[in-house]
Structures are given as C-alpha cells and as structure tokens.
Amino acid sequence: MVVLPGSIQGVDVSVIDGRISAIGCEIPEAGEVIDAEGLFLLPGIIDPQVHFREPGAEHKEDLHSGSCAAAAGGVTSFLDMPNNSPPVITCERMTGKKLLAAEKSVVNYGFFMGATPENLEELNKVENVCGIKIFMGSSTGDLLVDNPDVLEKIFADGTRLIAVHAEDESILQANKELLKDIADVRLHSRIRDESAALKATKLAVRLSLKYRRRLHILHLTTEDECDFLRRLPRGHRISTEVCPQHFTLTVPECYEQLGTLAQMNPPLRTKRHADALWQALKDGIIDCIATDHAPHTLVEKEQPYGKAPSGMPGVETSLALMLDRVNRNSCTLREVVCWMSESPAKLYQMQGKGSIEVGQDADLVLVDMTLKKTVTNGQLHTRVNWSPYHGMELQGWPVRTIVNGQTVFLNGEVDKSVRGREICFAS
C-alpha cells in the first residue's frame, strides 16, 4: 500500500538510478524486487531540525552516528543546526561542514546558517542552505541575537528563509534572577515561561509581516502562540513546526519521572498546552513536525539542574510515535506523511523530496503498522543511546529505509557504507 499524494493505493513503484521511474500495476521488470506485501510505503521522512553536534561535540553525536539514527527511524533527509563549536556563521565553515557530511552521512542532508549581530554579509552570500537560524533567546551554544535593531536589520536585508528559536531573552534573564537560589528542574518551565515564547514569536511575526520576509517559527510550545497564529492576516509568509515531545510529554509528571532528562529549550509544558499544540497541528495552524534532536550523554544530563544541558534525542523515534497515534485513531497515515514529508519539503523548497511521484528522488520508507516494539535505552543508534520514551511500547515501526534508491536500513541494521547527498534548495 503506497501513500501517494492525496490517496493510498495498492500499486508497484519502480526505481531507476535513484529516482522513481514508474508507479502502477504494470511496470518493467527490475534488477531487484522488494516484496512489500502487508507493509505501507511512505515517502522518506524529513526531519527539519536536528543537532548532530559536529563539529565540536562528537562525543555526543556526529554526522555519521546521527544519520544512522535517522535512517533507523525512517528519516531520509535532515536539516542540521549551526550551533556547533565553532558555530557555522561563515561561508568557509559551511563549506567545511558540507564536506564532513558528504564523507559521513548515510542519509541526505541540509544545513542552516547561524546569524550573529555581525555576519549579515555572510548570511546573504552563502550558497545552498535551507535558511538562516536566529536564536532570539539563549540556548545551547554561543549564538544569540536579541537586540531588536539587529533583528530588524537581518529581516530587512535579504530574501532567504529565517527560522527563529522564539524565546525572549529579557524575560528569561529576569526569571532566572528571580529563581536563582532554587536548583530544581521543575522550575525550568517557569524560567522559560509562556510569556517569553509569545513575546518573541510576536516580534518575529511583526518583522516578517513588515518586510514580507519568509519566516519559520521553530518548535512551538504554547497554546498562546497557537491562538496568536490563528489570527494572522491572509497572505502571510509564516510557517511553524512542533516536536512530538511537546504534545506527548507533559509537566510536572515528566520532571518527576525523568528529572533533568526532560530538560529542553523551549521547555515541556502542561497538558493544556500539549493538547492545544496537537489540535493546532490537526487544524493546519502548525505546518510540520520536527524533533529538535539534541543529544547529550547520560552523564551530562544527570548533573544537577543548573549544570545539566538542555536537549533530548528524538530523530529515531519520531515516526514510530506518530504511527502509534495512527493505530490509536488519533490521526491518519496521510496526515503523518503530510506533516513529516510533504510539508517540510514544500516549506524549505527541497528539490525532488517529500512525495512518491515519478521523477522524485527514491527516498522511501517501508513501515509495518502491526509491529510492536518497546523503546529501550542501550538499543538505539544515536551515540548517546537513551530516549525519554524508554520503556514505552509503540505499534508501527519502519522496517526498511531507502535513500536515493539504496537500502540503508533493514532488519534493525544500518548499512554504514551508504552515503546520502546534499539537498538542493530552490530558494
């Protein structure tokens, strides 16, 4: 059963030279035939926000280990963030990162360029990137652009998509000062509160509307932001995403169960916000799903609050989490493909990605909707080898991942000899 644009049909798919060459019931014989009876064929999942930590923190993850985790999760393309060490804020560093990916990544890759108050010229001349990343609030790494005048200058000069981590730095610092003597991870969501997210989102939206600049709001977390975005005027150029953890994990329960393992930026929130995010995704207010895969070692994460870094892995489990929701009748398989394949490809203008159509790249994933597996620490492909979903049984898993016509994941194993390609962006 093939998930095509607009329908699901029992047809065959032919691949020649890494591209889809035919779809139907009578197609030419091929060199290799994959019998997929009982399975569903989806376009490869695109994760539009990961942190694979290379260069600078390869003990947590690198482009090879991160891409292996992606392949095991049915993800055939990823967009990686620039908060590396050193940060990717120049054309020279971007070239170096692309060379590393070509050497190491088993799936397809694209990169964001990091914004600083001083690198506007580099932002506008760098070639073939998915967009510009702005940290409006401080997070993991050294990138921060919180001066309204600098933000306005970046929005006013250029045409490339801008993606924002929308948290207001002044609110974060004021809350941190107010609660500085209390080292309790349960305060994390209070320090990085709803008002910080809403204030930054409103500023980014105002600048996008003023300059007609393409804006993508990363990892939305609040009902307040959803309600605000519902009221946007027609014709805007604004999109947004949500991470599965923000509608599947809620506080205070997660802090009590996971401690600092549940610490991330923006933070997990209460069930009210989780339910609102899911409804906004179903309503089309939120456009796509990303993971913000941000791995840290267990030793790092188990430090006391204030020393433990923010972030959690997710690229390997995102599709299974969504397939489990399909099995629970919370959404449809067509919706999952829209949120995780078609929309990311469209939003970032990826050439040849996101759908099963003749002429598209043969990035595909076969899933078994009946397969039940339990997420288990120590049995994952990410280098840090832990998950906030440890112990959770999910029904519906990828069983074969195909990148540019080559099988990269099968029967629980990654073919580490496969290499993905740099994604081409139309913009």
C-alpha positions in Angstrom: 0.0 0.0 0.0 1.6 3.2 -1.2 0.9 6.6 0.4 0.7 8.8 -2.7 -0.3 12.5 -2.8 -4.0 12.5 -2.0 -4.5 8.8 -1.7 -3.3 5.3 -0.6 -3.2 2.7 -3.3 -2.0 -0.9 -3.7 0.5 -0.3 -6.6 4.1 -1.1 -7.5 6.9 1.5 -7.6 9.9 1.3 -9.9 13.2 2.9 -9.1 15.9 3.5 -11.7 19.2 5.4 -11.0 18.0 6.6 -7.6 14.7 8.2 -8.9 11.1 7.0 -9.0 10.6 6.0 -12.6 7.1 4.4 -12.7 4.1 3.9 -10.4 1.3 1.4 -11.3 0.3 -2.2 -11.7 2.2 -3.0 -14.8 5.8 -1.7 -14.7 9.0 -3.1 -16.2 11.0 -5.8 -14.6 13.7 -4.6 -12.3 17.1 -5.9 -11.2 15.9 -6.2 -7.6 12.4 -6.8 -6.4 11.3 -6.0 -2.9 8.2 -7.9 -1.8 6.4 -5.4 0.5 3.1 -7.3 0.9 1.5 -6.3 4.2 3.6 -3.1 4.5 3.0 0.6 3.7 5.4 2.6 1.5 5.8 6.2 2.6 8.0 9.0 1.2 11.1 9.2 3.3 10.6 11.2 6.5 12.3 14.7 6.6 13.4 16.0 10.0 13.8 19.7 9.6 15.5 20.4 12.9 18.3 18.3 14.3 21.6 19.0 16.2 24.1 16.3 15.1 26.9 18.1 17.2 29.6 18.1 14.5 32.0 19.9 14.6 32.9 20.3 18.3 30.9 17.8 20.4 31.3 14.5 18.6 31.3 12.6 21.9 27.5 13.3 22.0 26.8 12.7 18.3 28.4 13.3 14.9 27.1 13.4 11.3 27.6 9.6 10.9 26.0 8.4 14.1 23.2 11.0 13.9 22.4 10.0 10.3 22.4 6.3 11.3 19.9 7.1 14.0 17.9 9.0 11.4 17.9 6.0 8.9 16.8 3.6 11.7 13.9 6.0 12.3 12.8 6.1 8.6 14.3 9.6 8.2 15.9 10.0 4.8 16.7 13.7 5.0 17.6 16.1 7.8 18.3 19.8 8.3 21.0 20.4 10.9 21.5 23.5 13.1 24.6 25.8 13.2 25.2 26.0 17.0 28.4 23.9 16.7 31.9 24.6 18.1 32.9 26.7 16.3 29.4 28.0 15.2 28.7 27.8 11.5 28.4 31.5 10.8 30.7 31.9 7.7 30.7 30.5 4.2 34.0 28.8 4.9 32.7 26.9 7.9 29.6 26.0 6.0 31.7 24.5 3.2 33.7 22.5 5.8 30.5 21.1 7.3 29.2 20.1 4.0 32.4 18.2 3.2 32.1 16.4 6.6 28.5 15.4 5.7 29.5 14.1 2.3 32.1 11.9 3.9 30.0 10.6 6.8 26.2 10.9 6.4 24.2 7.8 5.4 21.1 9.9 4.6 20.5 13.3 2.8 21.5 16.5 4.5 21.0 20.2 4.5 22.2 23.0 6.8 21.1 26.2 8.5 23.5 29.2 8.6 23.8 30.8 12.0 23.0 34.5 12.5 25.1 36.9 14.7 25.0 40.7 15.0 27.9 40.9 12.7 27.6 38.4 9.9 24.8 39.7 7.6 27.0 39.7 4.5 27.9 36.0 5.1 24.2 35.2 5.6 23.3 36.6 2.2 26.1 35.2 0.1 26.3 31.6 1.5 25.2 29.1 -1.2 22.5 26.3 -1.0 21.4 26.4 2.7 17.9 25.8 3.9 17.7 29.0 5.8 19.1 31.4 8.5 18.8 30.3 12.1 18.3 33.0 14.7 18.4 32.3 18.5 16.2 35.1 19.9 16.8 33.6 23.4 19.9 31.9 24.7 20.0 28.1 24.4 22.8 25.5 23.9 25.8 27.2 22.2 27.1 30.7 21.7 24.6 32.1 19.2 22.3 34.8 20.4 20.6 37.7 18.6 18.3 39.5 21.0 18.8 43.2 20.0 15.6 44.4 18.2 17.6 46.7 16.0 19.9 43.9 14.8 16.9 41.6 14.3 15.2 44.2 12.2 18.4 44.7 10.1 18.5 40.9 9.3 14.8 40.7 8.4 15.1 43.9 6.2 18.2 42.8 4.2 17.9 39.6 2.1 15.3 37.1 0.9 16.4 33.8 2.5 14.1 32.0 4.9 14.6 32.9 8.5 14.0 30.3 11.2 13.7 31.5 14.8 14.1 30.0 18.2 11.5 32.3 19.7 12.1 33.0 23.4 12.5 36.5 24.7 16.0 36.8 26.4 15.0 39.7 28.8 12.2 37.6 30.3 14.5 34.5 30.6 17.1 36.5 32.4 14.6 38.2 34.7 13.0 34.9 35.7 16.4 33.3 36.1 17.5 36.0 38.5 14.2 35.7 40.4 14.6 32.0 40.9 18.4 31.8 41.1 18.7 30.3 44.5 16.5 27.3 43.7 18.1 24.4 41.9 15.1 22.4 40.9 14.4 21.2 37.3 10.7 21.7 37.9 11.4 25.4 37.7 12.7 25.1 34.1 9.3 25.7 32.6 8.8 28.7 34.9 12.1 30.3 33.9 11.4 29.8 30.2 7.7 30.6 30.6 4.8 31.1 28.1 5.2 34.9 28.1 8.8 34.5 26.9 7.7 32.4 23.9 4.8 34.5 23.0 6.7 37.8 23.2 9.5 36.6 20.9 7.0 35.0 18.4 5.1 38.2 18.2 8.2 40.2 17.4 9.4 37.8 14.7 5.9 37.8 13.2 5.8 41.6 13.2 9.1 41.8 11.4 8.1 39.1 8.9 4.9 41.0 8.0 6.7 44.3 7.9 9.4 43.2 5.4 7.4 40.3 3.7 10.2 38.0 4.8 9.7 34.3 4.8 9.6 33.2 8.5 9.6 29.7 10.1 8.9 29.5 13.9 10.8 26.5 15.3 9.4 24.2 18.0 6.2 25.9 19.0 5.2 25.1 22.6 2.3 27.1 23.9 -1.5 27.5 23.4 -0.9 31.2 23.5 1.2 31.1 20.3 -1.3 28.9 18.6 -4.1 31.3 19.3 -2.0 34.2 18.1 -1.1 32.5 14.9 -4.7 31.6 14.2 -5.4 35.3 13.9 -2.7 36.1 11.4 -3.9 38.1 8.3 -4.2 36.2 5.0 -1.3 36.2 2.7 1.4 36.0 5.4 4.7 34.1 4.7 4.9 32.4 8.1 5.0 28.7 9.0 5.8 26.7 12.1 6.5 23.3 13.5 6.0 21.2 16.6 8.1 18.5 18.2 6.5 15.2 19.3 7.8 15.6 22.8 5.8 18.8 23.2 2.5 17.1 22.7 3.4 13.7 24.2 5.3 14.6 27.3 3.9 17.0 29.9 4.9 18.6 33.2 5.1 18.2 36.1 4.9 14.4 35.6 7.9 14.3 33.3 10.2 16.2 35.6 9.2 13.8 38.4 9.8 10.7 36.3 12.8 11.9 34.2 14.4 14.7 36.1 16.9 16.7 34.0 16.4 14.2 31.1 13.2 16.1 30.5 15.0 19.5 30.4 14.9 21.1 26.9 14.6 24.6 25.3 11.8 25.7 24.9 10.6 23.5 27.8 8.0 20.9 28.1 4.7 22.3 29.3 1.4 21.3 30.9 -1.3 19.1 29.3 -3.3 22.2 28.3 -0.5 23.3 26.0 0.1 19.8 24.7 -3.5 19.4 23.7 -3.6 22.8 22.1 -0.5 22.0 20.0 -2.0 18.7 18.8 -5.2 20.5 17.8 -3.3 23.2 16.0 -1.4 20.6 14.1 -4.6 18.9 13.1 -6.1 22.2 12.1 -3.2 23.2 9.9 -2.1 26.1 12.1 1.1 24.2 12.7 2.6 23.0 9.4 5.0 20.2 10.2 6.8 18.0 12.7 10.5 18.3 13.7 12.3 16.6 16.5 14.9 19.1 17.7 17.1 16.0 18.2 19.6 17.4 20.7 21.6 14.6 22.3 23.7 14.8 25.4 25.3 11.9 27.3 23.6 10.5 30.3 26.5 11.6 32.5 26.0 15.2 31.3 22.2 15.1 31.6 22.2 13.6 35.1 24.1 16.5 36.6 22.1 18.8 39.0 19.7 21.4 37.5 21.8 24.4 36.5 24.7 22.3 35.3 22.8 19.7 33.2 22.5 20.8 29.5 19.1 21.2 27.8 18.1 18.9 25.0 17.0 15.3 24.3 17.3 12.8 21.4 14.4 12.1 19.1 15.2 11.5 15.5 15.0 7.7 15.8 11.6 7.6 17.5 9.5 10.4 15.9 8.0 8.3 13.1 7.1 5.4 15.4 5.4 7.8 17.8 3.3 9.1 15.0 2.5 5.7 13.6 1.4 4.6 17.1 -1.1 7.6 17.0 -2.4 6.4 13.7 -3.0 3.0 15.2 -4.9 4.7 18.1 -7.1 6.6 15.5 -5.7 9.9 16.7 -4.7 10.8 13.1 -4.4 9.3 9.7 -1.4 7.9 7.8 -2.0 10.6 5.1 -1.7 13.3 7.8 1.6 11.8 9.1 3.0 11.9 5.6 1.8 15.5 5.1 3.4 16.6 8.4 6.7 14.7 8.2 7.4 14.5 4.4 5.4 16.7 2.2 5.2 19.9 4.3 8.9 20.1 5.2 9.9 19.6 1.5 7.5 22.3 0.5 8.3 24.8 3.2 12.1 24.6 2.5 11.7 24.2 -1.3 13.6 20.9 -1.4 14.1 19.7 -4.9 13.0 16.0 -5.5 11.9 15.4 -2.0 8.7 14.8 0.1 6.4 12.6 -2.1 6.1 9.4 -4.1 5.8 10.7 -7.6 7.5 9.9 -10.9 10.7 11.9 -11.2 11.1 12.4 -7.4 14.2 11.0 -5.6 13.7 7.5 -4.4 13.8 8.4 -0.7 11.3 5.8 0.8 10.4 4.0 4.0 8.5 0.8 4.4 6.6 0.6 7.6 4.9 -2.3 9.4 1.8 -0.9 11.1 1.3 -4.1 13.1 4.9 -4.3 14.6 5.1 -3.6 18.3 8.4 -2.7 19.9 9.4 -1.1 23.2 11.8 1.9 23.1 14.8 0.7 25.1 17.9 2.5 26.3 21.0 0.8 25.0 19.3 -0.5 21.9 19.3 2.8 19.9 21.6 4.0 17.1 22.2 7.5 18.4 25.6 7.7 20.1 24.1 8.8 23.5 21.8 5.7 23.3 19.0 6.9 25.5 15.5 8.1 24.9 12.9 10.0 27.1 10.5 7.3 25.8 12.4 4.4 27.4 10.0 1.7 28.3 7.2 2.8 26.1 5.7 0.3 23.7 4.8 1.7 20.3 2.9 0.0 17.4 4.0 0.9 13.9 7.7 1.0 13.0 9.9 1.5 9.9 11.4 -1.8 8.7 13.3 -0.6 5.6 14.7 2.8 4.7 15.8 3.6 1.2 17.9 6.7 0.3 18.3 7.6 -3.3 17.4 4.1 -4.3 19.7 2.4 -1.9 18.6 0.4 1.2 20.3 2.0 4.2 18.3 0.3 7.0 16.9 -3.2 7.1 16.1 -5.7 9.8 17.3 -3.4 12.5 20.7 -2.8 10.9 22.2 0.2 9.2 24.3 -0.2 6.1 27.0 2.2 7.0 28.6 2.2 3.6 25.7 4.1 2.0 26.1 7.9 1.6 23.4 10.4 1.2 23.5 13.6 -0.9 23.3 17.3 -0.2 19.7 18.5 -0.5 19.2 21.1 -3.3 17.0 24.1 -2.2 15.2 26.1 -4.8 15.4 29.4 -2.9 
